[in-house]
């Protein structure tokens, strides 16, 4: 089964396929955001929460600190900040 996943991972991008335009727009907005924030471009990373459904981490430069949070489903996360 692992070799099947490796083969599928190496397939070329289906450029002619139908796209989820709403999702594609969201990805483009995130790419644009990344281009404007130095911490997202070259900052260090520190994970503050990792679970099956969510991940939170800090991206930091000497001048900027950002908390990045992503989840697959709506979930409440308690972070270790005071």
N, C-alpha and C positions, 0 to 999 in steps of 0.2 A: 504493500500500500504506500510506503514512503516514496518509492521510486515514481509512482503515479503522481504524487504531489509535486515532486521535483520536476517532472516533465511538464505538468500544467503551469508551474511557476515560470518556466522558461519560454512559454509561448509568446509570440509577438503581440503587441498591443492591437486590439481590434478597432482600428481607427474608423472604419466604416459602420460600426455598430451604433444602435440607438443609445443615446445618453440620457440619464436623468438630469435634465437641465437645471432643476432647482438645486440638486446636490452639487453639480458642476459649478454653479454660481457661488455657492457657499465655499467651495474649495478655492475658487479664484479670490474671494474676499479674504480668506485666511492667508493666502500667498501674498496678497497686497499688504496685509497687516504685518506679516513677517518682514517685509522689505522696509518697513518704517521704524521698526523697533530693534535697536542694537542688541538687547538681551536675547531676542529670539534669533538673531543672526549669528552671534558668536559668544553668547553668554555660557557660563557653566551651568550644570544641571544638578539639582538635589531633589530626590524623590521624597515626598512627604506622605503619600498614601498610594497603595497599590492593592487592588482587590480584583475579583473576577469581573466586576462590572464597572469599575471606575479607576482612574489614575489621576493623581495630582502631583505636580512637581514645580519647583522654582527654577526660573532661568534668571541668572544674575550676571551683571557687569559691575564694576565699581560704582557706576552712576545710576544703575537701574535694577529693579528687582520686580519680576512678574510671576504671579501664580497662574499656572496653566492647569485647567481641570477638564477632563473629558470622561464621558460615561456612555455606555451602550444603552442604558435604561435609566429612567428617573430614579435617583438614589440619593439618600442623605449621607454625607461624609463628615465625620468629626475630625478636624485637623488640629495638630498639636501646636496651636498658636495661642498666645494670651492676649 
